[in-house]
Each structure stands twice: as structure tokens, then as C-alpha cells.
Amino acid sequence: MQSIGAGVFELKDADEKTWYRMVYLARIEDTIYVLDCFEKDTAKTERKDLNTATSRLSQVKQRILEERRHEKRKPKQ
């Protein structure tokens, strides 16, 4: 889903009543980050769901950056 960010994908499924979506960031090192999961009644993804995933992507990127900075500061043994 380039509308959210590079490396972000959407997993879709549906039944007779509802559409199901999971928006996730492809694996970084050994972790897959799920940015949002939701149900909806139409094929179109609502703006609020896109905004949630975009915000969470920012949080994940910030956390990864902080973890990498912290790793660099650790004294080598």
C-alpha cells in the first residue's frame, strides 16, 4: 500500500457480510509489524483507517531508529 508507505502491504478477506483487512509492514529484521486490523462493509478503505496505519508506521519507524541508536551506545564487550 504505497498510499501508507513503502513496504506496507494489505491482507484482504471477505465473507457474505463483511470485508476484513490487515495492514502490515513487511518484515524488518525478524519482526513483522501489524499496523492495523479492521472490518468494513464496503470495498473502499476509509480515510481514518489509512490515517491509523500511517500514524502507526511513523511510530514503528521512530521506535526502530531509537533502538538502533541505543545499540550503538552500548559498550562493546
mmCIF file of the N, C-alpha and C atoms, coordinates in Angstrom:
data_MODEL
# 
_entry.id   MODEL 
# 
loop_
_atom_site.group_PDB 
_atom_site.id 
_atom_site.type_symbol 
_atom_site.label_atom_id 
_atom_site.label_alt_id 
_atom_site.label_comp_id 
_atom_site.label_asym_id 
_atom_site.label_entity_id 
_atom_site.label_seq_id 
_atom_site.pdbx_PDB_ins_code 
_atom_site.Cartn_x 
_atom_site.Cartn_y 
_atom_site.Cartn_z 
_atom_site.occupancy 
_atom_site.B_iso_or_equiv 
_atom_site.pdbx_formal_charge 
_atom_site.auth_seq_id 
_atom_site.auth_comp_id 
_atom_site.auth_asym_id 
_atom_site.auth_atom_id 
_atom_site.pdbx_PDB_model_num 
ATOM 1   N N  . MET A 1 1  ? 0.850   -1.187  0.000  1.00 0.00 ? 1  MET A N  1 
ATOM 2   C CA . MET A 1 1  ? 0.000   0.000   0.000  1.00 0.00 ? 1  MET A CA 1 
ATOM 3   C C  . MET A 1 1  ? 0.887   1.239   0.000  1.00 0.00 ? 1  MET A C  1 
ATOM 4   N N  . GLN A 1 2  ? 1.239   1.665   -1.160 1.00 0.00 ? 2  GLN A N  1 
ATOM 5   C CA . GLN A 1 2  ? 2.109   2.841   -1.301 1.00 0.00 ? 2  GLN A CA 1 
ATOM 6   C C  . GLN A 1 2  ? 1.461   4.091   -0.710 1.00 0.00 ? 2  GLN A C  1 
ATOM 7   N N  . SER A 1 3  ? 0.118   4.098   -0.614 1.00 0.00 ? 3  SER A N  1 
ATOM 8   C CA . SER A 1 3  ? -0.549  5.276   -0.031 1.00 0.00 ? 3  SER A CA 1 
ATOM 9   C C  . SER A 1 3  ? -0.193  5.443   1.453  1.00 0.00 ? 3  SER A C  1 
ATOM 10  N N  . ILE A 1 4  ? 0.242   4.363   2.103  1.00 0.00 ? 4  ILE A N  1 
ATOM 11  C CA . ILE A 1 4  ? 0.659   4.439   3.505  1.00 0.00 ? 4  ILE A CA 1 
ATOM 12  C C  . ILE A 1 4  ? 2.168   4.569   3.600  1.00 0.00 ? 4  ILE A C  1 
ATOM 13  N N  . GLY A 1 5  ? 2.895   3.744   2.847  1.00 0.00 ? 5  GLY A N  1 
ATOM 14  C CA . GLY A 1 5  ? 4.345   3.823   2.870  1.00 0.00 ? 5  GLY A CA 1 
ATOM 15  C C  . GLY A 1 5  ? 4.979   2.648   2.158  1.00 0.00 ? 5  GLY A C  1 
ATOM 16  N N  . ALA A 1 6  ? 6.253   2.778   1.861  1.00 0.00 ? 6  ALA A N  1 
ATOM 17  C CA . ALA A 1 6  ? 6.997   1.714   1.186  1.00 0.00 ? 6  ALA A CA 1 
ATOM 18  C C  . ALA A 1 6  ? 7.080   0.495   2.093  1.00 0.00 ? 6  ALA A C  1 
ATOM 19  N N  . GLY A 1 7  ? 6.896   -0.682  1.521  1.00 0.00 ? 7  GLY A N  1 
ATOM 20  C CA . GLY A 1 7  ? 6.991   -1.911  2.278  1.00 0.00 ? 7  GLY A CA 1 
ATOM 21  C C  . GLY A 1 7  ? 5.751   -2.251  3.080  1.00 0.00 ? 7  GLY A C  1 
ATOM 22  N N  . VAL A 1 8  ? 4.659   -1.504  2.899  1.00 0.00 ? 8  VAL A N  1 
ATOM 23  C CA . VAL A 1 8  ? 3.410   -1.759  3.617  1.00 0.00 ? 8  VAL A CA 1 
ATOM 24  C C  . VAL A 1 8  ? 2.477   -2.529  2.691  1.00 0.00 ? 8  VAL A C  1 
ATOM 25  N N  . PHE A 1 9  ? 1.896   -3.595  3.240  1.00 0.00 ? 9  PHE A N  1 
ATOM 26  C CA . PHE A 1 9  ? 1.023   -4.457  2.462  1.00 0.00 ? 9  PHE A CA 1 
ATOM 27  C C  . PHE A 1 9  ? -0.317  -4.615  3.149  1.00 0.00 ? 9  PHE A C  1 
ATOM 28  N N  . GLU A 1 10 ? -1.296  -5.117  2.387  1.00 0.00 ? 10 GLU A N  1 
ATOM 29  C CA . GLU A 1 10 ? -2.639  -5.309  2.907  1.00 0.00 ? 10 GLU A CA 1 
ATOM 30  C C  . GLU A 1 10 ? -3.052  -6.747  2.639  1.00 0.00 ? 10 GLU A C  1 
ATOM 31  N N  . LEU A 1 11 ? -3.555  -7.402  3.659  1.00 0.00 ? 11 LEU A N  1 
ATOM 32  C CA . LEU A 1 11 ? -4.094  -8.746  3.540  1.00 0.00 ? 11 LEU A CA 1 
ATOM 33  C C  . LEU A 1 11 ? -5.606  -8.601  3.583  1.00 0.00 ? 11 LEU A C  1 
ATOM 34  N N  . LYS A 1 12 ? -6.323  -9.172  2.589  1.00 0.00 ? 12 LYS A N  1 
ATOM 35  C CA . LYS A 1 12 ? -7.765  -8.969  2.475  1.00 0.00 ? 12 LYS A CA 1 
ATOM 36  C C  . LYS A 1 12 ? -8.497  -10.306 2.506  1.00 0.00 ? 12 LYS A C  1 
ATOM 37  N N  . ASP A 1 13 ? -9.702  -10.259 3.069  1.00 0.00 ? 13 ASP A N  1 
ATOM 38  C CA . ASP A 1 13 ? -10.604 -11.401 3.016  1.00 0.00 ? 13 ASP A CA 1 
ATOM 39  C C  . ASP A 1 13 ? -12.018 -10.859 3.179  1.00 0.00 ? 13 ASP A C  1 
ATOM 40  N N  . ALA A 1 14 ? -12.996 -11.652 2.824  1.00 0.00 ? 14 ALA A N  1 
ATOM 41  C CA . ALA A 1 14 ? -14.387 -11.220 2.943  1.00 0.00 ? 14 ALA A CA 1 
ATOM 42  C C  . ALA A 1 14 ? -15.281 -12.437 3.103  1.00 0.00 ? 14 ALA A C  1 
ATOM 43  N N  . ASP A 1 15 ? -16.436 -12.198 3.715  1.00 0.00 ? 15 ASP A N  1 
ATOM 44  C CA . ASP A 1 15 ? -17.498 -13.185 3.711  1.00 0.00 ? 15 ASP A CA 1 
ATOM 45  C C  . ASP A 1 15 ? -18.739 -12.506 3.139  1.00 0.00 ? 15 ASP A C  1 
ATOM 46  N N  . GLU A 1 16 ? -19.906 -13.092 3.357  1.00 0.00 ? 16 GLU A N  1 
ATOM 47  C CA . GLU A 1 16 ? -21.130 -12.531 2.765  1.00 0.00 ? 16 GLU A CA 1 
ATOM 48  C C  . GLU A 1 16 ? -21.465 -11.137 3.278  1.00 0.00 ? 16 GLU A C  1 
ATOM 49  N N  . LYS A 1 17 ? -21.033 -10.814 4.499  1.00 0.00 ? 17 LYS A N  1 
ATOM 50  C CA . LYS A 1 17 ? -21.442 -9.561  5.133  1.00 0.00 ? 17 LYS A CA 1 
ATOM 51  C C  . LYS A 1 17 ? -20.346 -8.515  5.237  1.00 0.00 ? 17 LYS A C  1 
ATOM 52  N N  . THR A 1 18 ? -19.108 -8.948  5.410  1.00 0.00 ? 18 THR A N  1 
ATOM 53  C CA . THR A 1 18 ? -18.062 -8.017  5.843  1.00 0.00 ? 18 THR A CA 1 
ATOM 54  C C  . THR A 1 18 ? -16.764 -8.222  5.080  1.00 0.00 ? 18 THR A C  1 
ATOM 55  N N  . TRP A 1 19 ? -16.033 -7.127  4.915  1.00 0.00 ? 19 TRP A N  1 
ATOM 56  C CA . TRP A 1 19 ? -14.668 -7.162  4.386  1.00 0.00 ? 19 TRP A CA 1 
ATOM 57  C C  . TRP A 1 19 ? -13.724 -7.111  5.583  1.00 0.00 ? 19 TRP A C  1 
ATOM 58  N N  . TYR A 1 20 ? -12.654 -7.881  5.540  1.00 0.00 ? 20 TYR A N  1 
ATOM 59  C CA . TYR A 1 20 ? -11.656 -7.892  6.606  1.00 0.00 ? 20 TYR A CA 1 
ATOM 60  C C  . TYR A 1 20 ? -10.329 -7.436  6.023  1.00 0.00 ? 20 TYR A C  1 
ATOM 61  N N  . ARG A 1 21 ? -9.617  -6.603  6.773  1.00 0.00 ? 21 ARG A N  1 
ATOM 62  C CA . ARG A 1 21 ? -8.329  -6.102  6.307  1.00 0.00 ? 21 ARG A CA 1 
ATOM 63  C C  . ARG A 1 21 ? -7.306  -6.142  7.438  1.00 0.00 ? 21 ARG A C  1 
ATOM 64  N N  . MET A 1 22 ? -6.079  -6.447  7.048  1.00 0.00 ? 22 MET A N  1 
ATOM 65  C CA . MET A 1 22 ? -4.948  -6.326  7.954  1.00 0.00 ? 22 MET A CA 1 
ATOM 66  C C  . MET A 1 22 ? -3.874  -5.579  7.172  1.00 0.00 ? 22 MET A C  1 
ATOM 67  N N  . VAL A 1 23 ? -3.423  -4.469  7.710  1.00 0.00 ? 23 VAL A N  1 
ATOM 68  C CA . VAL A 1 23 ? -2.384  -3.670  7.077  1.00 0.00 ? 23 VAL A CA 1 
ATOM 69  C C  . VAL A 1 23 ? -1.110  -3.919  7.866  1.00 0.00 ? 23 VAL A C  1 
ATOM 70  N N  . TYR A 1 24 ? -0.049  -4.309  7.166  1.00 0.00 ? 24 TYR A N  1 
ATOM 71  C CA . TYR A 1 24 ? 1.183   -4.650  7.867  1.00 0.00 ? 24 TYR A CA 1 
ATOM 72  C C  . TYR A 1 24 ? 2.406   -4.146  7.118  1.00 0.00 ? 24 TYR A C  1 
ATOM 73  N N  . LEU A 1 25 ? 3.467   -3.973  7.878  1.00 0.00 ? 25 LEU A N  1 
ATOM 74  C CA . LEU A 1 25 ? 4.749   -3.560  7.346  1.00 0.00 ? 25 LEU A CA 1 
ATOM 75  C C  . LEU A 1 25 ? 5.579   -4.822  7.158  1.00 0.00 ? 25 LEU A C  1 
ATOM 76  N N  . ALA A 1 26 ? 6.145   -4.981  5.994  1.00 0.00 ? 26 ALA A N  1 
ATOM 77  C CA . ALA A 1 26 ? 6.958   -6.165  5.718  1.00 0.00 ? 26 ALA A CA 1 
ATOM 78  C C  . ALA A 1 26 ? 8.043   -6.324  6.767  1.00 0.00 ? 26 ALA A C  1 
ATOM 79  N N  . ARG A 1 27 ? 8.540   -7.488  6.871  1.00 0.00 ? 27 ARG A N  1 
ATOM 80  C CA . ARG A 1 27 ? 9.486   -7.833  7.930  1.00 0.00 ? 27 ARG A CA 1 
ATOM 81  C C  . ARG A 1 27 ? 10.705  -6.916  7.940  1.00 0.00 ? 27 ARG A C  1 
ATOM 82  N N  . ILE A 1 28 ? 11.023  -6.438  9.124  1.00 0.00 ? 28 ILE A N  1 
ATOM 83  C CA . ILE A 1 28 ? 12.251  -5.685  9.367  1.00 0.00 ? 28 ILE A CA 1 
ATOM 84  C C  . ILE A 1 28 ? 13.033  -6.537  10.347 1.00 0.00 ? 28 ILE A C  1 
ATOM 85  N N  . GLU A 1 29 ? 14.183  -7.005  9.904  1.00 0.00 ? 29 GLU A N  1 
ATOM 86  C CA . GLU A 1 29 ? 14.965  -7.971  10.657 1.00 0.00 ? 29 GLU A CA 1 
ATOM 87  C C  . GLU A 1 29 ? 14.077  -9.189  10.905 1.00 0.00 ? 29 GLU A C  1 
ATOM 88  N N  . ASP A 1 30 ? 13.740  -9.535  12.133 1.00 0.00 ? 30 ASP A N  1 
ATOM 89  C CA . ASP A 1 30 ? 12.920  -10.718 12.398 1.00 0.00 ? 30 ASP A CA 1 
ATOM 90  C C  . ASP A 1 30 ? 11.513  -10.383 12.876 1.00 0.00 ? 30 ASP A C  1 
ATOM 91  N N  . THR A 1 31 ? 11.005  -9.222  12.528 1.00 0.00 ? 31 THR A N  1 
ATOM 92  C CA . THR A 1 31 ? 9.710   -8.789  13.037 1.00 0.00 ? 31 THR A CA 1 
ATOM 93  C C  . THR A 1 31 ? 8.811   -8.327  11.904 1.00 0.00 ? 31 THR A C  1 
ATOM 94  N N  . ILE A 1 32 ? 7.535   -8.739  11.957 1.00 0.00 ? 32 ILE A N  1 
ATOM 95  C CA . ILE A 1 32 ? 6.506   -8.210  11.064 1.00 0.00 ? 32 ILE A CA 1 
ATOM 96  C C  . ILE A 1 32 ? 5.625   -7.318  11.928 1.00 0.00 ? 32 ILE A C  1 
ATOM 97  N N  . TYR A 1 33 ? 5.472   -6.071  11.547 1.00 0.00 ? 33 TYR A N  1 
ATOM 98  C CA . TYR A 1 33 ? 4.687   -5.109  12.308 1.00 0.00 ? 33 TYR A CA 1 
ATOM 99  C C  . TYR A 1 33 ? 3.289   -5.002  11.720 1.00 0.00 ? 33 TYR A C  1 
ATOM 100 N N  . VAL A 1 34 ? 2.263   -5.337  12.509 1.00 0.00 ? 34 VAL A N  1 
ATOM 101 C CA . VAL A 1 34 ? 0.869   -5.171  12.091 1.00 0.00 ? 34 VAL A CA 1 
ATOM 102 C C  . VAL A 1 34 ? 0.475   -3.747  12.456 1.00 0.00 ? 34 VAL A C  1 
ATOM 103 N N  . LEU A 1 35 ? 0.105   -2.983  11.450 1.00 0.00 ? 35 LEU A N  1 
ATOM 104 C CA . LEU A 1 35 ? -0.219  -1.573  11.672 1.00 0.00 ? 35 LEU A CA 1 
ATOM 105 C C  . LEU A 1 35 ? -1.692  -1.356  12.009 1.00 0.00 ? 35 LEU A C  1 
ATOM 106 N N  . ASP A 1 36 ? -2.570  -2.208  11.474 1.00 0.00 ? 36 ASP A N  1 
ATOM 107 C CA . ASP A 1 36 ? -3.995  -2.066  11.761 1.00 0.00 ? 36 ASP A CA 1 
ATOM 108 C C  . ASP A 1 36 ? -4.736  -3.302  11.261 1.00 0.00 ? 36 ASP A C  1 
ATOM 109 N N  . CYS A 1 37 ? -5.811  -3.659  11.945 1.00 0.00 ? 37 CYS A N  1 
ATOM 110 C CA . CYS A 1 37 ? -6.740  -4.710  11.524 1.00 0.00 ? 37 CYS A CA 1 
ATOM 111 C C  . CYS A 1 37 ? -8.141  -4.143  11.697 1.00 0.00 ? 37 CYS A C  1 
ATOM 112 N N  . PHE A 1 38 ? -9.015  -4.383  10.728 1.00 0.00 ? 38 PHE A N  1 
ATOM 113 C CA . PHE A 1 38 ? -10.354 -3.832  10.845 1.00 0.00 ? 38 PHE A CA 1 
ATOM 114 C C  . PHE A 1 38 ? -11.321 -4.566  9.928  1.00 0.00 ? 38 PHE A C  1 
ATOM 115 N N  . GLU A 1 39 ? -12.608 -4.362  10.204 1.00 0.00 ? 39 GLU A N  1 
ATOM 116 C CA . GLU A 1 39 ? -13.696 -4.861  9.373  1.00 0.00 ? 39 GLU A CA 1 
ATOM 117 C C  . GLU A 1 39 ? -14.349 -3.652  8.718  1.00 0.00 ? 39 GLU A C  1 
ATOM 118 N N  . LYS A 1 40 ? -14.952 -3.888  7.563  1.00 0.00 ? 40 LYS A N  1 
ATOM 119 C CA . LYS A 1 40 ? -15.675 -2.803  6.906  1.00 0.00 ? 40 LYS A CA 1 
ATOM 120 C C  . LYS A 1 40 ? -16.790 -3.378  6.053  1.00 0.00 ? 40 LYS A C  1 
ATOM 121 N N  . ASP A 1 41 ? -17.736 -2.518  5.648  1.00 0.00 ? 41 ASP A N  1 
ATOM 122 C CA . ASP A 1 41 ? -18.885 -3.002  4.877  1.00 0.00 ? 41 ASP A CA 1 
ATOM 123 C C  . ASP A 1 41 ? -18.750 -2.743  3.381  1.00 0.00 ? 41 ASP A C  1 
ATOM 124 N N  . THR A 1 42 ? -17.727 -2.003  2.971  1.00 0.00 ? 42 THR A N  1 
ATOM 125 C CA . THR A 1 42 ? -17.540 -1.705  1.546  1.00 0.00 ? 42 THR A CA 1 
ATOM 126 C C  . THR A 1 42 ? -16.111 -2.049  1.138  1.00 0.00 ? 42 THR A C  1 
ATOM 127 N N  . ALA A 1 43 ? -15.865 -2.078  -0.155 1.00 0.00 ? 43 ALA A N  1 
ATOM 128 C CA . ALA A 1 43 ? -14.528 -2.399  -0.659 1.00 0.00 ? 43 ALA A CA 1 
ATOM 129 C C  . ALA A 1 43 ? -13.539 -1.262  -0.413 1.00 0.00 ? 43 ALA A C  1 
ATOM 130 N N  . LYS A 1 44 ? -14.043 -0.048  -0.297 1.00 0.00 ? 44 LYS A N  1 
ATOM 131 C CA . LYS A 1 44 ? -13.163 1.106   -0.108 1.00 0.00 ? 44 LYS A CA 1 
ATOM 132 C C  . LYS A 1 44 ? -12.686 1.218   1.343  1.00 0.00 ? 44 LYS A C  1 
ATOM 133 N N  . THR A 1 45 ? -11.396 1.487   1.504  1.00 0.00 ? 45 THR A N  1 
ATOM 134 C CA . THR A 1 45 ? -10.829 1.670   2.845  1.00 0.00 ? 45 THR A CA 1 
ATOM 135 C C  . THR A 1 45 ? -11.055 3.118   3.282  1.00 0.00 ? 45 THR A C  1 
ATOM 136 N N  . GLU A 1 46 ? -11.597 3.281   4.478  1.00 0.00 ? 46 GLU A N  1 
ATOM 137 C CA . GLU A 1 46 ? -11.892 4.627   4.976  1.00 0.00 ? 46 GLU A CA 1 
ATOM 138 C C  . GLU A 1 46 ? -10.614 5.380   5.311  1.00 0.00 ? 46 GLU A C  1 
ATOM 139 N N  . ARG A 1 47 ? -10.690 6.688   5.184  1.00 0.00 ? 47 ARG A N  1 
ATOM 140 C CA . ARG A 1 47 ? -9.545  7.561   5.451  1.00 0.00 ? 47 ARG A CA 1 
ATOM 141 C C  . ARG A 1 47 ? -9.015  7.379   6.878  1.00 0.00 ? 47 ARG A C  1 
ATOM 142 N N  . LYS A 1 48 ? -9.920  7.210   7.843  1.00 0.00 ? 48 LYS A N  1 
ATOM 143 C CA . LYS A 1 48 ? -9.494  7.062   9.243  1.00 0.00 ? 48 LYS A CA 1 
ATOM 144 C C  . LYS A 1 48 ? -8.633  5.817   9.413  1.00 0.00 ? 48 LYS A C  1 
ATOM 145 N N  . ASP A 1 49 ? -8.948  4.739   8.693  1.00 0.00 ? 49 ASP A N  1 
ATOM 146 C CA . ASP A 1 49 ? -8.144  3.518   8.781  1.00 0.00 ? 49 ASP A CA 1 
ATOM 147 C C  . ASP A 1 49 ? -6.772  3.721   8.138  1.00 0.00 ? 49 ASP A C  1 
ATOM 148 N N  . LEU A 1 50 ? -6.726  4.431   7.037  1.00 0.00 ? 50 LEU A N  1 
ATOM 149 C CA . LEU A 1 50 ? -5.440  4.758   6.402  1.00 0.00 ? 50 LEU A CA 1 
ATOM 150 C C  . LEU A 1 50 ? -4.607  5.654   7.318  1.00 0.00 ? 50 LEU A C  1 
ATOM 151 N N  . ASN A 1 51 ? -5.268  6.611   7.960  1.00 0.00 ? 51 ASN A N  1 
ATOM 152 C CA . ASN A 1 51 ? -4.557  7.507   8.884  1.00 0.00 ? 51 ASN A CA 1 
ATOM 153 C C  . ASN A 1 51 ? -4.004  6.752   10.088 1.00 0.00 ? 51 ASN A C  1 
ATOM 154 N N  . THR A 1 52 ? -4.779  5.801   10.608 1.00 0.00 ? 52 THR A N  1 
ATOM 155 C CA . THR A 1 52 ? -4.310  4.988   11.732 1.00 0.00 ? 52 THR A CA 1 
ATOM 156 C C  . THR A 1 52 ? -3.057  4.225   11.345 1.00 0.00 ? 52 THR A C  1 
ATOM 157 N N  . ALA A 1 53 ? -3.089  3.565   10.193 1.00 0.00 ? 53 ALA A N  1 
ATOM 158 C CA . ALA A 1 53 ? -1.936  2.782   9.740  1.00 0.00 ? 53 ALA A CA 1 
ATOM 159 C C  . ALA A 1 53 ? -0.731  3.690   9.484  1.00 0.00 ? 53 ALA A C  1 
ATOM 160 N N  . THR A 1 54 ? -0.954  4.852   8.904  1.00 0.00 ? 54 THR A N  1 
ATOM 161 C CA . THR A 1 54 ? 0.135   5.796   8.635  1.00 0.00 ? 54 THR A CA 1 
ATOM 162 C C  . THR A 1 54 ? 0.768   6.273   9.943  1.00 0.00 ? 54 THR A C  1 
ATOM 163 N N  . SER A 1 55 ? -0.059  6.587   10.920 1.00 0.00 ? 55 SER A N  1 
ATOM 164 C CA . SER A 1 55 ? 0.443   7.026   12.220 1.00 0.00 ? 55 SER A CA 1 
ATOM 165 C C  . SER A 1 55 ? 1.249   5.921   12.896 1.00 0.00 ? 55 SER A C  1 
ATOM 166 N N  . ARG A 1 56 ? 0.751   4.705   12.843 1.00 0.00 ? 56 ARG A N  1 
ATOM 167 C CA . ARG A 1 56 ? 1.457   3.588   13.470 1.00 0.00 ? 56 ARG A CA 1 
ATOM 168 C C  . ARG A 1 56 ? 2.759   3.277   12.747 1.00 0.00 ? 56 ARG A C  1 
ATOM 169 N N  . LEU A 1 57 ? 2.788   3.453   11.441 1.00 0.00 ? 57 LEU A N  1 
ATOM 170 C CA . LEU A 1 57 ? 4.023   3.273   10.685 1.00 0.00 ? 57 LEU A CA 1 
ATOM 171 C C  . LEU A 1 57 ? 5.070   4.265   11.174 1.00 0.00 ? 57 LEU A C  1 
ATOM 172 N N  . SER A 1 58 ? 4.670   5.495   11.389 1.00 0.00 ? 58 SER A N  1 
ATOM 173 C CA . SER A 1 58 ? 5.590   6.514   11.925 1.00 0.00 ? 58 SER A CA 1 
ATOM 174 C C  . SER A 1 58 ? 6.126   6.099   13.282 1.00 0.00 ? 58 SER A C  1 
ATOM 175 N N  . GLN A 1 59 ? 5.254   5.572   14.131 1.00 0.00 ? 59 GLN A N  1 
ATOM 176 C CA . GLN A 1 59 ? 5.668   5.130   15.461 1.00 0.00 ? 59 GLN A CA 1 
ATOM 177 C C  . GLN A 1 59 ? 6.662   3.975   15.373 1.00 0.00 ? 59 GLN A C  1 
ATOM 178 N N  . VAL A 1 60 ? 6.419   3.039   14.468 1.00 0.00 ? 60 VAL A N  1 
ATOM 179 C CA . VAL A 1 60 ? 7.332   1.900   14.295 1.00 0.00 ? 60 VAL A CA 1 
ATOM 180 C C  . VAL A 1 60 ? 8.694   2.384   13.826 1.00 0.00 ? 60 VAL A C  1 
ATOM 181 N N  . LYS A 1 61 ? 8.703   3.273   12.836 1.00 0.00 ? 61 LYS A N  1 
ATOM 182 C CA . LYS A 1 61 ? 9.976   3.797   12.322 1.00 0.00 ? 61 LYS A CA 1 
ATOM 183 C C  . LYS A 1 61 ? 10.745  4.530   13.414 1.00 0.00 ? 61 LYS A C  1 
ATOM 184 N N  . GLN A 1 62 ? 10.047  5.305   14.234 1.00 0.00 ? 62 GLN A N  1 
ATOM 185 C CA . GLN A 1 62 ? 10.693  6.035   15.330 1.00 0.00 ? 62 GLN A CA 1 
ATOM 186 C C  . GLN A 1 62 ? 11.278  5.062   16.344 1.00 0.00 ? 62 GLN A C  1 
ATOM 187 N N  . ARG A 1 63 ? 10.519  4.041   16.677 1.00 0.00 ? 63 ARG A N  1 
ATOM 188 C CA . ARG A 1 63 ? 10.992  3.042   17.641 1.00 0.00 ? 63 ARG A CA 1 
ATOM 189 C C  . ARG A 1 63 ? 12.228  2.310   17.130 1.00 0.00 ? 63 ARG A C  1 
ATOM 190 N N  . ILE A 1 64 ? 12.220  1.936   15.865 1.00 0.00 ? 64 ILE A N  1 
ATOM 191 C CA . ILE A 1 64 ? 13.376  1.250   15.274 1.00 0.00 ? 64 ILE A CA 1 
ATOM 192 C C  . ILE A 1 64 ? 14.597  2.164   15.304 1.00 0.00 ? 64 ILE A C  1 
ATOM 193 N N  . LEU A 1 65 ? 14.412  3.423   14.967 1.00 0.00 ? 65 LEU A N  1 
ATOM 194 C CA . LEU A 1 65 ? 15.504  4.394   14.980 1.00 0.00 ? 65 LEU A CA 1 
ATOM 195 C C  . LEU A 1 65 ? 16.083  4.528   16.391 1.00 0.00 ? 65 LEU A C  1 
ATOM 196 N N  . GLU A 1 66 ? 15.215  4.624   17.393 1.00 0.00 ? 66 GLU A N  1 
ATOM 197 C CA . GLU A 1 66 ? 15.672  4.744   18.778 1.00 0.00 ? 66 GLU A CA 1 
ATOM 198 C C  . GLU A 1 66 ? 16.408  3.485   19.224 1.00 0.00 ? 66 GLU A C  1 
ATOM 199 N N  . GLU A 1 67 ? 15.906  2.314   18.844 1.00 0.00 ? 67 GLU A N  1 
ATOM 200 C CA . GLU A 1 67 ? 16.573  1.063   19.212 1.00 0.00 ? 67 GLU A CA 1 
ATOM 201 C C  . GLU A 1 67 ? 17.963  0.982   18.580 1.00 0.00 ? 67 GLU A C  1 
ATOM 202 N N  . ARG A 1 68 ? 18.089  1.413   17.348 1.00 0.00 ? 68 ARG A N  1 
ATOM 203 C CA . ARG A 1 68 ? 19.396  1.382   16.677 1.00 0.00 ? 68 ARG A CA 1 
ATOM 204 C C  . ARG A 1 68 ? 20.364  2.356   17.328 1.00 0.00 ? 68 ARG A C  1 
ATOM 205 N N  . ARG A 1 69 ? 19.878  3.525   17.729 1.00 0.00 ? 69 ARG A N  1 
ATOM 206 C CA . ARG A 1 69 ? 20.739  4.488   18.426 1.00 0.00 ? 69 ARG A CA 1 
ATOM 207 C C  . ARG A 1 69 ? 21.209  3.913   19.754 1.00 0.00 ? 69 ARG A C  1 
ATOM 208 N N  . HIS A 1 70 ? 20.297  3.265   20.454 1.00 0.00 ? 70 HIS A N  1 
ATOM 209 C CA . HIS A 1 70 ? 20.626  2.665   21.746 1.00 0.00 ? 70 HIS A CA 1 
ATOM 210 C C  . HIS A 1 70 ? 21.668  1.561   21.574 1.00 0.00 ? 70 HIS A C  1 
ATOM 211 N N  . GLU A 1 71 ? 21.548  0.756   20.538 1.00 0.00 ? 71 GLU A N  1 
ATOM 212 C CA . GLU A 1 71 ? 22.510  -0.322  20.277 1.00 0.00 ? 71 GLU A CA 1 
ATOM 213 C C  . GLU A 1 71 ? 23.912  0.244   20.027 1.00 0.00 ? 71 GLU A C  1 
ATOM 214 N N  . LYS A 1 72 ? 23.992  1.362   19.332 1.00 0.00 ? 72 LYS A N  1 
ATOM 215 C CA . LYS A 1 72 ? 25.301  1.984   19.039 1.00 0.00 ? 72 LYS A CA 1 
ATOM 216 C C  . LYS A 1 72 ? 25.973  2.491   20.297 1.00 0.00 ? 72 LYS A C  1 
ATOM 217 N N  . ARG A 1 73 ? 25.176  2.870   21.302 1.00 0.00 ? 73 ARG A N  1 
ATOM 218 C CA . ARG A 1 73 ? 25.729  3.427   22.539 1.00 0.00 ? 73 ARG A CA 1 
ATOM 219 C C  . ARG A 1 73 ? 26.200  2.360   23.519 1.00 0.00 ? 73 ARG A C  1 
ATOM 220 N N  . LYS A 1 74 ? 25.767  1.122   23.331 1.00 0.00 ? 74 LYS A N  1 
ATOM 221 C CA . LYS A 1 74 ? 26.154  0.058   24.247 1.00 0.00 ? 74 LYS A CA 1 
ATOM 222 C C  . LYS A 1 74 ? 27.661  -0.170  24.184 1.00 0.00 ? 74 LYS A C  1 
ATOM 223 N N  . PRO A 1 75 ? 28.292  -0.315  25.334 1.00 0.00 ? 75 PRO A N  1 
ATOM 224 C CA . PRO A 1 75 ? 29.734  -0.601  25.314 1.00 0.00 ? 75 PRO A CA 1 
ATOM 225 C C  . PRO A 1 75 ? 29.983  -2.001  24.756 1.00 0.00 ? 75 PRO A C  1 
ATOM 226 N N  . LYS A 1 76 ? 31.012  -2.114  23.931 1.00 0.00 ? 76 LYS A N  1 
ATOM 227 C CA . LYS A 1 76 ? 31.351  -3.407  23.340 1.00 0.00 ? 76 LYS A CA 1 
ATOM 228 C C  . LYS A 1 76 ? 32.086  -4.254  24.359 1.00 0.00 ? 76 LYS A C  1 
ATOM 229 N N  . GLN A 1 77 ? 31.766  -5.525  24.365 1.00 0.00 ? 77 GLN A N  1 
ATOM 230 C CA . GLN A 1 77 ? 32.392  -6.438  25.329 1.00 0.00 ? 77 GLN A CA 1 
ATOM 231 C C  . GLN A 1 77 ? 33.423  -7.310  24.666 1.00 0.00 ? 77 GLN A C  1 
# 
